[in-house]
Amino acid sequence: MSFIQTAITTEGLRHNNRAMVLNSLREFGPLSHTVIAEKTGLASGTVSVITGEFLEEGVLEKVEQSPASGRGRPRISFTPCANFAYFVVLRISAERIEFSLLDYKNTLKDRQVFGRDNTQTDAVKFGQMIKKQLADFVARSEIKQSQIKVISITTKGEVDTQEQSLLWSPVFGNQKINFRELLHDDWHAEVKLHNEICYVAHNVMRRAVQNDTVTAGDRHAVVWLSDNIGLGVARVNQHKEIELSAPSFGHMPHIAQGPLCRCGANGCLETYAGFYGILRTAFEAPTDVIPANFIPLDQMHRLAQSARAGDRMTEFAFRQAGAALGLSLSRLFNVLGPMPLTIVGAGLQFYDLLKPGLEEQLQDSFLVRMGQPPNVSFEPNEDRLAFESNSFVTLREFDKTEIATRKFKRCKK
């Protein structure tokens, strides 16, 4: 092996060890020198060198923890230094825009929520509004823009995670918003964009990894039921890392030449299972017209009440929505193999009406007939799951790509 190859290998190993120490603190909280060595499998001497480097760089700080027995000397543990760097998590939904400020210890420092006007369909004006709200939000926290190191954005719709662009959404249609370009002139922070459903899937799978109930190659699907139908798939690789994808599930063809979809195509799954599709069927409205891009939740509750009271057309609309969803899931499982399924979103409130059609289609699928039915669970608080995983992944990736490799130096107050 050449000198250069040896240097690269040694440096890569050093970076990996630094990342392992940071990851153990993210996963398990403040840890002593001894426990870090146990969690990472690193030699005691290696842990001493790395924690010493992190203390000098300002990445970590020491904290005293009292013994569990209440007796003896306090134990010295290591924890991320809160003011080492700051991060903004931005969530854009149909109803609101939510800004959250996190410190390096992953502590929520501030949050501000703005209502959203969905009649504002100009993507350029929306982008300028986001810029102003972001600047005002950070300014009120008395933190300099240079101290913000990552701005992590989640939304629904079709996104390009390489360009950090929103490609299509129900509000803006095909008007593209490149968030990296939008924020480039005013912010030195790295800008990241993901479909929100991915982080819900990550949270569910992360719990399974922590409980050691999954093996390499296992997947978990999360379906979002509301005006739109979203899908996030989490997969565990051979290193027990979680890989995420968000296929265009809601716009997967369901029936050729079917009802008009918000995307402009015909017969997408969303045209049957999305709220506007259910309403259109219930009222026997023309299939070439979109009743509304977003259906108020109270109107959906009135439809559900009518269906539960025995109205046949409304009951049929919900059952048809469930059947369309079940058939699409059957196709997914046939292609990717069996996997657990978690259902989230406002549509959970109407699952009793969707269930007959959904289960009928699933029971008729090949995998279920072969004795491999999906384990179905429900999560009513998808907003919290998405935020938790967004913040966790954002800080962990920052640790791995910037801190472990020594690319980043402490920001000045």
RODO-334976 format. One record per residue: residue number from 1; residue in three letters; x, y, z of N, C-alpha, C in turn. Coordinates in steps of 0.1 Angstrom, whole numbers. Layout:
NODE     k     r    n_xx    n_yy    n_zz   ca_xx   ca_yy   ca_zz    c_xx    c_yy    c_zz
NODE   NUM   ALA       X       Y       Z       X       Y       Z       X       Y       Z
...
//
This chain:
NODE     k     r    n_xx    n_yy    n_zz   ca_xx   ca_yy   ca_zz    c_xx    c_yy    c_zz
NODE     1   MET       9     -12       0       0       0       0       9      12       0
NODE     2   SER       6      22      -9      14      34     -10      12      43       3
NODE     3   PHE      21      53       4      20      63      15       7      70      14
NODE     4   ILE       3      74       2     -10      82       0     -22      74       4
NODE     5   GLN     -22      61       0     -33      52       3     -34      50      18
NODE     6   THR     -22      49      24     -22      47      39     -28      59      46
NODE     7   ALA     -24      71      41     -28      83      47     -43      85      46
NODE     8   ILE     -48      82      34     -63      83      31     -70      73      40
NODE     9   THR     -65      61      41     -72      51      49     -72      55      64
NODE    10   THR     -61      60      69     -59      64      83     -68      75      86
NODE    11   GLU     -68      85      77     -77      97      79     -92      93      79
NODE    12   GLY     -95      84      69    -109      80      69    -114      73      81
NODE    13   LEU    -105      65      87    -108      57      99    -109      67     111
NODE    14   ARG    -101      77     111    -102      87     122    -115      95     121
NODE    15   HIS    -119      98     109    -132     105     107    -144      96     111
NODE    16   ASN    -143      83     108    -153      74     112    -154      72     127
NODE    17   ASN    -143      72     133    -143      71     148    -149      83     155
NODE    18   ARG    -145      95     149    -151     107     155    -166     107     153
NODE    19   ALA    -171     102     141    -185     102     139    -192      92     148
NODE    20   MET    -186      81     151    -191      71     160    -193      77     174
NODE    21   VAL    -184      84     179    -185      90     192    -197     100     193
NODE    22   LEU    -198     109     182    -209     118     182    -222     111     181
NODE    23   ASN    -223     101     173    -235      93     171    -240      87     184
NODE    24   SER    -230      82     192    -234      75     205    -240      86     214
NODE    25   LEU    -235      98     214    -241     108     222    -255     113     217
NODE    26   ARG    -257     113     204    -270     116     199    -280     105     202
NODE    27   GLU    -276      93     202    -285      82     205    -288      80     220
NODE    28   PHE    -278      82     228    -280      78     242    -279      90     252
NODE    29   GLY    -276     102     247    -275     113     257    -262     114     263
NODE    30   PRO    -260     122     273    -247     124     279    -241     111     284
NODE    31   LEU    -228     108     280    -222      95     284    -208      98     290
NODE    32   SER    -204      89     298    -191      90     304    -181      84     294
NODE    33   HIS    -168      86     296    -158      81     288    -159      66     286
NODE    34   THR    -161      59     297    -162      44     298    -174      39     289
NODE    35   VAL    -186      46     291    -198      42     284    -196      44     269
NODE    36   ILE    -190      56     265    -188      58     251    -180      47     245
NODE    37   ALA    -169      42     252    -161      31     247    -170      19     245
NODE    38   GLU    -179      16     255    -187       4     254    -197       5     242
NODE    39   LYS    -203      17     240    -213      18     230    -207      18     216
NODE    40   THR    -195      23     214    -188      24     201    -179      12     198
NODE    41   GLY    -174       5     208    -165      -5     206    -151       0     204
NODE    42   LEU    -149      13     206    -135      19     204    -127      17     217
NODE    43   ALA    -114      17     215    -105      15     226    -105      28     235
NODE    44   SER    -103      26     247    -104      37     257     -94      48     253
NODE    45   GLY     -82      45     248     -73      55     244     -78      63     233
NODE    46   THR     -85      57     223     -90      64     212    -101      73     216
NODE    47   VAL    -110      69     225    -121      77     230    -115      89     237
NODE    48   SER    -104      87     245     -98      99     252     -93     109     242
NODE    49   VAL     -86     104     231     -81     114     221     -92     122     215
NODE    50   ILE    -103     114     210    -114     121     203    -121     130     212
NODE    51   THR    -125     126     224    -132     136     233    -124     148     236
NODE    52   GLY    -110     146     237    -101     157     240    -102     167     228
NODE    53   GLU    -102     161     216    -102     170     204    -116     178     204
NODE    54   PHE    -126     171     207    -140     177     206    -141     188     217
NODE    55   LEU    -135     186     229    -135     196     239    -127     209     234
NODE    56   GLU    -116     206     228    -108     217     223    -115     225     212
NODE    57   GLU    -122     218     204    -129     224     192    -142     231     196
NODE    58   GLY    -146     228     209    -159     234     213    -171     226     209
NODE    59   VAL    -169     214     204    -180     205     200    -187     200     212
NODE    60   LEU    -180     195     222    -185     189     234    -182     197     246
NODE    61   GLU    -189     195     257    -186     200     270    -188     189     280
NODE    62   LYS    -182     191     292    -183     182     303    -194     186     312
NODE    63   VAL    -201     176     317    -212     178     326    -210     168     338
NODE    64   GLU    -214     172     350    -213     163     361    -227     157     364
NODE    65   GLN    -227     144     366    -239     137     368    -238     129     382
NODE    66   SER    -247     131     390    -247     124     403    -248     109     402
NODE    67   PRO    -242     101     410    -243      87     410    -258      83     412
NODE    68   ALA    -262      72     406    -276      67     408    -279      64     423
NODE    69   SER    -269      60     430    -271      57     444    -272      69     453
NODE    70   GLY    -267      81     447    -267      93     455    -255      95     463
NODE    71   ARG    -246      85     463    -234      86     470    -222      85     461
NODE    72   GLY    -210      91     466    -198      90     458    -196     103     450
NODE    73   ARG    -185     103     443    -182     115     435    -191     116     422
NODE    74   PRO    -194     128     418    -202     129     405    -194     123     394
NODE    75   ARG    -201     118     384    -195     112     372    -194     123     362
NODE    76   ILE    -183     123     355    -181     133     344    -186     127     331
NODE    77   SER    -195     133     324    -200     129     311    -198     139     301
NODE    78   PHE    -199     135     288    -197     144     277    -211     146     270
NODE    79   THR    -213     158     265    -226     162     258    -223     172     248
NODE    80   PRO    -231     173     237    -228     184     227    -230     197     233
NODE    81   CYS    -221     207     229    -222     221     234    -233     228     227
NODE    82   ALA    -243     233     234    -255     239     228    -252     250     218
NODE    83   ASN    -243     259     221    -242     271     212    -231     269     202
NODE    84   PHE    -227     256     200    -216     254     189    -222     257     176
NODE    85   ALA    -234     255     173    -241     258     160    -256     258     162
NODE    86   TYR    -263     264     152    -277     264     153    -283     260     139
NODE    87   PHE    -296     255     140    -303     249     128    -317     254     128
NODE    88   VAL    -322     256     116    -336     259     114    -343     247     107
NODE    89   VAL    -354     243     113    -363     233     107    -376     240     102
NODE    90   LEU    -378     240      89    -390     247      83    -399     236      78
NODE    91   ARG    -412     237      83    -422     228      78    -433     236      70
NODE    92   ILE    -435     232      58    -445     239      49    -456     229      47
NODE    93   SER    -468     232      52    -480     223      50    -491     231      43
NODE    94   ALA    -502     225      40    -513     232      34    -519     242      43
NODE    95   GLU    -518     240      56    -525     249      65    -516     260      71
NODE    96   ARG    -503     257      72    -494     266      80    -479     265      75
NODE    97   ILE    -472     274      80    -457     275      78    -451     275      92
NODE    98   GLU    -443     266      95    -437     265     109    -422     265     109
NODE    99   PHE    -417     275     116    -402     277     118    -398     272     132
NODE   100   SER    -388     264     133    -383     259     146    -368     261     146
NODE   101   LEU    -363     267     157    -348     269     159    -343     259     169
NODE   102   LEU    -332     252     165    -326     242     173    -311     246     176
NODE   103   ASP    -306     242     188    -292     244     190    -285     231     188
NODE   104   TYR    -272     230     190    -264     218     186    -267     207     196
NODE   105   LYS    -274     209     207    -277     199     216    -291     193     212
NODE   106   ASN    -297     198     201    -310     194     197    -321     198     206
NODE   107   THR    -319     210     212    -329     216     221    -337     227     213
NODE   108   LEU    -350     226     214    -359     236     207    -358     249     214
NODE   109   LYS    -352     259     207    -350     272     213    -362     282     210
NODE   110   ASP    -368     281     198    -379     290     195    -387     283     184
NODE   111   ARG    -400     288     183    -408     283     173    -418     294     169
NODE   112   GLN    -421     295     156    -431     305     151    -439     299     140
NODE   113   VAL    -452     301     141    -461     295     131    -469     305     124
NODE   114   PHE    -470     304     111    -478     314     103    -489     306      96
NODE   115   GLY    -501     312      96    -512     306      88    -508     307      73
NODE   116   ARG    -514     298      65    -511     298      51    -523     301      43
NODE   117   ASP    -522     310      33    -533     313      24    -531     305      11
NODE   118   ASN    -539     295       9    -538     287      -3    -543     293     -16
NODE   119   THR    -549     305     -14    -553     312     -26    -541     319     -33
NODE   120   GLN    -530     320     -25    -517     326     -30    -510     315     -39
NODE   121   THR    -512     316     -52    -507     305     -61    -495     310     -69
NODE   122   ASP    -489     321     -65    -477     326     -72    -465     321     -64
NODE   123   ALA    -457     312     -70    -446     306     -64    -435     316     -61
NODE   124   VAL    -433     326     -69    -423     336     -67    -426     344     -55
NODE   125   LYS    -438     349     -54    -442     357     -42    -442     348     -29
NODE   126   PHE    -445     336     -30    -445     327     -19    -430     325     -14
NODE   127   GLY    -421     324     -23    -407     322     -20    -402     335     -13
NODE   128   GLN    -405     347     -18    -401     359     -12    -407     360       2
NODE   129   MET    -419     356       4    -425     356      18    -417     347      27
NODE   130   ILE    -414     335      22    -406     326      31    -392     332      35
NODE   131   LYS    -386     339      25    -373     345      28    -374     356      40
NODE   132   LYS    -385     364      39    -387     374      49    -390     368      62
NODE   133   GLN    -399     358      62    -403     352      75    -391     345      82
NODE   134   LEU    -383     339      74    -371     332      79    -361     342      85
NODE   135   ALA    -359     353      78    -350     363      84    -355     369      97
NODE   136   ASP    -368     372      97    -374     378     109    -374     368     120
NODE   137   PHE    -376     356     117    -376     345     128    -363     344     135
NODE   138   VAL    -352     343     127    -339     342     132    -335     355     140
NODE   139   ALA    -339     366     134    -335     379     140    -341     381     154
NODE   140   ARG    -353     376     156    -360     378     169    -353     369     180
NODE   141   SER    -346     359     176    -339     350     185    -325     356     189
NODE   142   GLU    -322     367     183    -309     374     185    -297     364     182
NODE   143   ILE    -299     357     171    -288     348     166    -284     353     152
NODE   144   LYS    -271     354     149    -267     359     136    -270     349     126
NODE   145   GLN    -273     354     113    -275     344     103    -263     335     100
NODE   146   SER    -251     340     103    -239     332     101    -239     320     110
NODE   147   GLN    -246     321     121    -246     310     131    -255     298     127
NODE   148   ILE    -264     301     118    -273     290     113    -265     282     102
NODE   149   LYS    -264     269     105    -256     261      97    -264     252      87
NODE   150   VAL    -276     248      90    -284     241      81    -298     246      82
NODE   151   ILE    -305     247      71    -319     250      70    -326     238      64
NODE   152   SER    -333     230      71    -339     218      67    -354     220      65
NODE   153   ILE    -359     218      52    -372     221      49    -380     208      45
NODE   154   THR    -392     207      50    -401     196      46    -414     201      40
NODE   155   THR    -419     194      31    -432     198      25    -438     186      18
NODE   156   LYS    -449     187      13    -456     177       5    -455     180     -10
NODE   157   GLY    -457     171     -18    -456     173     -33    -444     166     -38
NODE   158   GLU    -440     168     -50    -429     162     -57    -416     171     -55
NODE   159   VAL    -406     165     -49    -394     172     -46    -381     166     -52
NODE   160   ASP    -371     174     -55    -358     170     -60    -349     172     -48
NODE   161   THR    -344     162     -42    -335     163     -30    -321     167     -34
NODE   162   GLN    -318     165     -47    -304     169     -51    -304     184     -54
NODE   163   GLU    -314     189     -61    -314     204     -63    -320     212     -52
NODE   164   GLN    -327     205     -43    -334     211     -32    -346     219     -38
NODE   165   SER    -353     213     -47    -364     220     -54    -377     213     -52
NODE   166   LEU    -388     222     -51    -401     217     -51    -406     217     -66
NODE   167   LEU    -408     205     -71    -411     204     -86    -426     206     -89
NODE   168   TRP    -435     200     -80    -449     201     -82    -456     201     -69
NODE   169   SER    -467     209     -68    -475     209     -55    -489     212     -59
NODE   170   PRO    -499     209     -51    -513     212     -54    -515     227     -55
NODE   171   VAL    -508     235     -48    -510     249     -48    -504     256     -60
NODE   172   PHE    -491     252     -63    -483     259     -73    -483     252     -86
NODE   173   GLY    -488     240     -86    -488     232     -99    -473     229    -103
NODE   174   ASN    -470     232    -115    -457     230    -120    -447     241    -118
NODE   175   GLN    -451     251    -111    -442     262    -108    -431     257     -98
NODE   176   LYS    -419     258    -102    -408     252     -95    -402     262     -85
NODE   177   ILE    -399     257     -73    -393     266     -63    -379     259     -59
NODE   178   ASN    -368     265     -63    -355     260     -59    -351     267     -46
NODE   179   PHE    -352     260     -35    -350     267     -22    -335     270     -20
NODE   180   ARG    -326     262     -26    -312     265     -25    -309     278     -31
NODE   181   GLU    -314     281     -43    -312     293     -50    -319     305     -43
NODE   182   LEU    -331     302     -38    -339     312     -32    -331     318     -20
NODE   183   LEU    -324     310     -12    -318     314       0    -303     317      -1
NODE   184   HIS    -297     314     -13    -283     314     -15    -277     328     -11
NODE   185   ASP    -283     339     -16    -276     352     -14    -276     357       0
NODE   186   ASP    -286     353       8    -287     358      22    -281     348      32
NODE   187   TRP    -280     336      29    -276     326      39    -265     317      35
NODE   188   HIS    -255     315      44    -244     306      41    -247     292      46
NODE   189   ALA    -259     290      51    -263     277      56    -265     267      45
NODE   190   GLU    -263     254      47    -267     244      38    -282     243      38
NODE   191   VAL    -288     242      26    -303     241      25    -306     227      20
NODE   192   LYS    -316     221      28    -320     207      24    -335     207      23
NODE   193   LEU    -340     199      14    -354     198      12    -358     183      11
NODE   194   HIS    -369     179      18    -374     165      17    -389     165      18
NODE   195   ASN    -394     154      12    -409     152      14    -411     148      28
NODE   196   GLU    -421     154      35    -423     152      49    -426     138      52
NODE   197   ILE    -432     130      44    -436     117      47    -423     108      49
NODE   198   CYS    -412     112      43    -400     104      45    -395     104      59
NODE   199   TYR    -397     116      66    -392     116      80    -402     109      89
NODE   200   VAL    -415     108      86    -424     100      94    -420      85      93
NODE   201   ALA    -416      81      80    -412      67      78    -399      65      86
NODE   202   HIS    -390      75      86    -377      73      93    -379      71     108
NODE   203   ASN    -389      79     114    -391      78     128    -396      64     132
NODE   204   VAL    -406      59     124    -411      46     126    -400      35     125
NODE   205   MET    -392      36     115    -382      26     113    -371      27     124
NODE   206   ARG    -368      39     128    -357      41     138    -360      34     151
NODE   207   ARG    -373      35     154    -377      28     167    -375      13     165
NODE   208   ALA    -378       8     153    -376      -7     151    -361     -10     152
NODE   209   VAL    -352      -2     146    -338      -4     147    -333      -4     162
NODE   210   GLN    -338       6     169    -334       7     183    -339      -5     191
NODE   211   ASN    -350     -11     188    -356     -22     194    -350     -35     189
NODE   212   ASP    -341     -34     179    -335     -46     173    -345     -56     167
NODE   213   THR    -355     -51     161    -366     -59     155    -365     -60     140
NODE   214   VAL    -355     -54     134    -353     -55     119    -339     -59     116
NODE   215   THR    -338     -64     103    -325     -69      98    -323     -61      85
NODE   216   ALA    -311     -63      80    -307     -56      67    -317     -60      56
NODE   217   GLY    -322     -50      49    -331     -52      38    -345     -50      41
NODE   218   ASP    -349     -50      54    -363     -48      59    -367     -34      55
NODE   219   ARG    -380     -34      51    -387     -21      48    -399     -18      56
NODE   220   HIS    -403      -6      57    -415      -2      64    -422       9      55
NODE   221   ALA    -435       8      52    -442      17      44    -451      26      53
NODE   222   VAL    -451      39      50    -460      48      57    -469      55      47
NODE   223   VAL    -482      55      48    -491      61      39    -498      73      46
NODE   224   TRP    -498      84      39    -504      96      44    -518      98      37
NODE   225   LEU    -529      99      45    -542     101      40    -547     115      43
NODE   226   SER    -550     122      33    -556     136      34    -561     140      21
NODE   227   ASP    -560     153      18    -563     158       4    -554     151      -6
NODE   228   ASN    -542     149      -2    -532     141     -10    -529     128      -4
NODE   229   ILE    -525     119     -12    -520     105      -8    -505     104      -9
NODE   230   GLY    -498     103       2    -484     102       1    -479      89       6
NODE   231   LEU    -467      85       2    -460      73       6    -446      75       9
NODE   232   GLY    -441      70      21    -427      70      24    -423      56      27
NODE   233   VAL    -412      52      22    -406      39      24    -393      40      31
NODE   234   ALA    -391      34      42    -378      33      49    -372      19      48
NODE   235   ARG    -360      19      45    -353       6      43    -340       6      52
NODE   236   VAL    -337      -5      58    -325      -7      66    -314     -13      58
NODE   237   ASN    -303      -7      57    -292     -13      49    -283     -22      58
NODE   238   GLN    -272     -27      52    -264     -36      60    -257     -30      72
NODE   239   HIS    -256     -17      72    -249     -10      83    -259      -5      93
NODE   240   LYS    -272      -9      92    -283      -5     101    -286      10     100
NODE   241   GLU    -282      15      88    -286      29      85    -299      29      77
NODE   242   ILE    -307      40      78    -320      40      73    -320      48      60
NODE   243   GLU    -324      42      49    -325      48      36    -340      51      33
NODE   244   LEU    -342      63      27    -356      68      26    -359      71      11
NODE   245   SER    -372      69       8    -377      72      -5    -392      76      -4
NODE   246   ALA    -396      84     -14    -410      89     -14    -415      88     -28
NODE   247   PRO    -419      76     -33    -424      74     -46    -437      82     -48
NODE   248   SER    -440      85     -61    -452      93     -64    -464      84     -63
NODE   249   PHE    -467      79     -51    -478      69     -49    -491      75     -52
NODE   250   GLY    -494      87     -48    -508      93     -50    -511      95     -65
NODE   251   HIS    -500      96     -73    -502      99     -87    -499      87     -95
NODE   252   MET    -498      75     -89    -497      63     -96    -510      60    -103
NODE   253   PRO    -510      56    -116    -523      53    -123    -531      42    -116
NODE   254   HIS    -543      45    -114    -552      35    -108    -562      29    -118
NODE   255   ILE    -568      38    -126    -577      33    -137    -575      42    -149
NODE   256   ALA    -572      37    -160    -570      44    -172    -582      53    -176
NODE   257   GLN    -579      65    -180    -590      75    -184    -600      77    -172
NODE   258   GLY    -595      76    -160    -604      79    -149    -606      94    -146
NODE   259   PRO    -611      98    -134    -613     112    -131    -601     120    -132
NODE   260   LEU    -603     133    -134    -592     143    -135    -585     144    -121
NODE   261   CYS    -572     144    -122    -564     146    -110    -558     161    -109
NODE   262   ARG    -555     165     -97    -549     178     -96    -536     180    -104
NODE   263   CYS    -529     169    -107    -517     169    -114    -519     171    -129
NODE   264   GLY    -531     170    -134    -534     172    -148    -537     159    -155
NODE   265   ALA    -533     147    -149    -535     134    -155    -549     129    -151
NODE   266   ASN    -552     117    -156    -565     111    -153    -563      98    -147
NODE   267   GLY    -572      95    -137    -572      81    -131    -561      79    -120
NODE   268   CYS    -555      89    -115    -545      87    -104    -552      81     -92
NODE   269   LEU    -544      75     -83    -550      70     -70    -556      81     -63
NODE   270   GLU    -550      93     -62    -555     104     -55    -569     108     -59
NODE   271   THR    -573     106     -72    -586     110     -76    -597     101     -70
NODE   272   TYR    -594      90     -64    -603      82     -57    -602      82     -42
NODE   273   ALA    -589      83     -37    -587      82     -23    -584      95     -16
NODE   274   GLY    -581     106     -23    -579     119     -17    -592     125     -13
NODE   275   PHE    -592     134      -4    -604     140       1    -613     146     -10
NODE   276   TYR    -606     153     -20    -614     159     -31    -621     148     -40
NODE   277   GLY    -614     136     -41    -619     125     -48    -631     119     -42
NODE   278   ILE    -630     118     -28    -642     112     -21    -654     121     -22
NODE   279   LEU    -651     134     -20    -662     144     -21    -669     144     -35
NODE   280   ARG    -660     143     -46    -665     143     -59    -674     131     -62
NODE   281   THR    -670     120     -57    -678     108     -59    -691     108     -51
NODE   282   ALA    -690     113     -38    -702     114     -29    -713     123     -35
NODE   283   PHE    -709     134     -42    -719     143     -48    -721     140     -62
NODE   284   GLU    -715     130     -67    -717     126     -82    -714     138     -91
NODE   285   ALA    -703     145     -87    -699     157     -95    -692     152    -108
NODE   286   PRO    -691     161    -118    -684     157    -130    -670     153    -128
NODE   287   THR    -665     143    -134    -652     137    -131    -641     145    -138
NODE   288   ASP    -645     155    -147    -635     163    -154    -633     176    -147
NODE   289   VAL    -638     177    -135    -637     190    -127    -631     187    -113
NODE   290   ILE    -622     195    -109    -616     194     -95    -625     202     -86
NODE   291   PRO    -633     196     -76    -642     204     -68    -634     215     -60
NODE   292   ALA    -622     212     -55    -614     221     -48    -601     214     -45
NODE   293   ASN    -590     222     -45    -577     216     -42    -576     211     -28
NODE   294   PHE    -583     218     -19    -582     214      -5    -597     214       1
NODE   295   ILE    -600     203       7    -614     202      13    -613     204      28
NODE   296   PRO    -620     214      33    -620     216      48    -623     203      55
NODE   297   LEU    -616     202      66    -618     189      74    -632     188      80
NODE   298   ASP    -638     200      83    -652     199      89    -662     194      78
NODE   299   GLN    -659     197      65    -667     192      55    -666     177      53
NODE   300   MET    -654     172      55    -651     157      55    -659     150      66
NODE   301   HIS    -659     157      78    -666     151      89    -681     150      86
NODE   302   ARG    -686     160      79    -701     160      76    -703     148      66
NODE   303   LEU    -694     147      57    -696     135      47    -695     122      55
NODE   304   ALA    -686     121      64    -684     109      72    -697     106      80
NODE   305   GLN    -702     117      86    -714     115      94    -726     110      86
NODE   306   SER    -727     115      74    -737     111      65    -735      96      61
NODE   307   ALA    -723      92      58    -720      78      55    -723      69      67
NODE   308   ARG    -720      73      79    -722      64      90    -737      64      94
NODE   309   ALA    -745      74      89    -759      74      91    -766      65      80
NODE   310   GLY    -759      60      70    -765      51      61    -767      56      47
NODE   311   ASP    -762      69      44    -763      74      30    -755      65      21
NODE   312   ARG    -761      59      11    -755      49       3    -744      55      -6
NODE   313   MET    -746      66     -12    -737      72     -21    -724      76     -14
NODE   314   THR    -726      83      -2    -715      87       6    -707      76      11
NODE   315   GLU    -714      65      16    -707      53      21    -699      47      10
NODE   316   PHE    -705      47      -2    -698      41     -14    -685      49     -17
NODE   317   ALA    -686      62     -16    -674      70     -19    -662      67     -10
NODE   318   PHE    -665      65       3    -654      61      12    -649      47       9
NODE   319   ARG    -659      38       7    -655      24       4    -646      23      -8
NODE   320   GLN    -650      31     -19    -643      31     -31    -629      36     -29
NODE   321   ALA    -628      46     -20    -615      52     -17    -606      42     -10
NODE   322   GLY    -612      34      -1    -604      24       6    -600      13      -4
NODE   323   ALA    -609       9     -13    -605      -1     -23    -594       3     -32
NODE   324   ALA    -594      15     -36    -584      21     -45    -570      20     -38
NODE   325   LEU    -571      24     -25    -559      24     -17    -554      10     -15
NODE   326   GLY    -563       1     -12    -559     -13     -10    -553     -19     -22
NODE   327   LEU    -558     -16     -34    -553     -22     -46    -539     -17     -49
NODE   328   SER    -537      -4     -47    -524       2     -49    -514      -3     -39
NODE   329   LEU    -517      -5     -27    -508     -11     -17    -505     -26     -21
NODE   330   SER    -515     -33     -26    -512     -47     -30    -502     -47     -41
NODE   331   ARG    -503     -37     -51    -492     -37     -61    -479     -33     -56
NODE   332   LEU    -478     -24     -46    -466     -20     -40    -459     -33     -33
NODE   333   PHE    -467     -40     -25    -462     -52     -18    -457     -63     -28
NODE   334   ASN    -464     -64     -39    -461     -74     -49    -447     -71     -55
NODE   335   VAL    -444     -58     -57    -431     -54     -63    -420     -54     -53
NODE   336   LEU    -422     -48     -41    -412     -47     -31    -411     -58     -21
NODE   337   GLY    -422     -66     -20    -422     -76     -10    -430     -72       2
NODE   338   PRO    -433     -81      11    -442     -78      23    -434     -68      32
NODE   339   MET    -441     -60      39    -435     -50      48    -446     -45      57
NODE   340   PRO    -443     -40      69    -453     -34      78    -458     -21      72
NODE   341   LEU    -470     -17      76    -477      -5      70    -482       3      82
NODE   342   THR    -478      16      82    -483      26      91    -491      36      84
NODE   343   ILE    -503      39      89    -512      49      82    -513      61      91
NODE   344   VAL    -511      73      85    -511      86      92    -519      96      84
NODE   345   GLY    -521     108      90    -528     118      83    -542     120      88
NODE   346   ALA    -549     131      84    -562     134      88    -572     123      84
NODE   347   GLY    -569     116      73    -578     105      69    -580      94      79
NODE   348   LEU    -571      93      89    -573      83      99    -586      85     106
NODE   349   GLN    -592      97     107    -604      99     114    -616      92     106
NODE   350   PHE    -614      88      94    -624      82      86    -620      67      82
NODE   351   TYR    -611      62      90    -606      49      86    -617      38      87
NODE   352   ASP    -626      39      96    -637      30      98    -645      28      85
NODE   353   LEU    -646      39      77    -653      39      64    -644      35      53
NODE   354   LEU    -631      37      54    -622      32      43    -619      17      45
NODE   355   LYS    -619      12      57    -614      -1      60    -621     -12      52
NODE   356   PRO    -634     -13      50    -640     -24      43    -634     -26      29
NODE   357   GLY    -633     -15      22    -628     -16       8    -613     -19       8
NODE   358   LEU    -605     -13      17    -591     -15      18    -588     -29      21
NODE   359   GLU    -594     -35      31    -591     -48      36    -596     -59      25
NODE   360   GLU    -607     -56      18    -611     -65       8    -601     -66      -3
NODE   361   GLN    -595     -55      -7    -585     -56     -18    -572     -62     -13
NODE   362   LEU    -568     -59       0    -556     -65       5    -558     -81       7
NODE   363   GLN    -569     -85      11    -572     -99      13    -571    -107       0
NODE   364   ASP    -574    -100     -11    -574    -106     -24    -560    -106     -31
NODE   365   SER    -550     -99     -24    -537     -98     -31    -529    -111     -30
NODE   366   PHE    -520    -112     -38    -512    -125     -39    -505    -128     -26
NODE   367   LEU    -498    -118     -20    -490    -120      -8    -498    -124       3
NODE   368   VAL    -510    -118       5    -519    -122      16    -524    -136      14
NODE   369   ARG    -527    -139       2    -532    -153      -1    -521    -163       1
NODE   370   MET    -508    -158       0    -497    -167       3    -493    -167      18
NODE   371   GLY    -502    -161      26    -499    -161      40    -490    -150      46
NODE   372   GLN    -489    -139      38    -480    -128      43    -488    -115      43
NODE   373   PRO    -498    -114      52    -505    -101      53    -497     -90      60
NODE   374   PRO    -498     -78      56    -491     -67      62    -495     -64      77
NODE   375   ASN    -486     -61      85    -490     -56      99    -493     -42      98
NODE   376   VAL    -506     -38     100    -510     -24      99    -511     -18     112
NODE   377   SER    -505      -6     114    -506       2     126    -510      17     122
NODE   378   PHE    -512      25     132    -517      38     130    -509      48     139
NODE   379   GLU    -506      60     134    -499      70     141    -507      83     140
NODE   380   PRO    -513      88     151    -521     100     150    -514     113     151
NODE   381   ASN    -501     112     154    -493     125     156    -482     125     146
NODE   382   GLU    -485     125     133    -474     125     123    -465     137     123
NODE   383   ASP    -471     149     127    -463     161     127    -452     160     137
NODE   384   ARG    -454     154     149    -443     153     159    -433     143     154
NODE   385   LEU    -437     132     147    -428     122     142    -419     128     132
NODE   386   ALA    -425     136     123    -417     142     112    -407     152     118
NODE   387   PHE    -411     160     127    -402     170     133    -390     163     140
NODE   388   GLU    -393     153     148    -383     146     156    -372     140     147
NODE   389   SER    -377     134     136    -367     127     127    -360     138     119
NODE   390   ASN    -366     148     114    -360     159     107    -348     165     115
NODE   391   SER    -351     168     128    -340     174     136    -329     164     139
NODE   392   PHE    -333     151     141    -323     141     144    -314     139     132
NODE   393   VAL    -320     137     120    -312     134     108    -304     146     105
NODE   394   THR    -309     158     106    -302     170     103    -289     172     111
NODE   395   LEU    -290     170     124    -278     171     133    -269     160     131
NODE   396   ARG    -274     148     129    -265     136     127    -257     138     114
NODE   397   GLU    -263     142     103    -256     144      90    -246     155      92
NODE   398   PHE    -249     166      99    -240     176     101    -228     171     109
NODE   399   ASP    -230     163     119    -219     157     127    -210     149     117
NODE   400   LYS    -216     141     109    -209     132     100    -201     139      89
NODE   401   THR    -207     148      83    -201     154      71    -192     167      74
NODE   402   GLU    -195     173      85    -188     186      89    -179     185     101
NODE   403   ILE    -184     179     112    -177     178     124    -167     167     124
NODE   404   ALA    -171     155     121    -162     143     121    -151     145     111
NODE   405   THR    -153     153     100    -142     155      90    -135     168      92
NODE   406   ARG    -138     175     103    -131     188     107    -133     199      96
NODE   407   LYS    -144     198      88    -146     208      78    -151     221      85
NODE   408   PHE    -158     220      96    -165     231     102    -158     235     115
NODE   409   LYS    -157     248     117    -151     254     129    -162     261     136
NODE   410   ARG    -161     262     149    -171     268     158    -174     282     153
NODE   411   CYS    -188     285     153    -192     298     149    -190     308     160
NODE   412   LYS    -187     320     157    -185     331     166    -198     337     171
NODE   413   LYS    -199     340     183    -211     347     189    -212     361     184
//
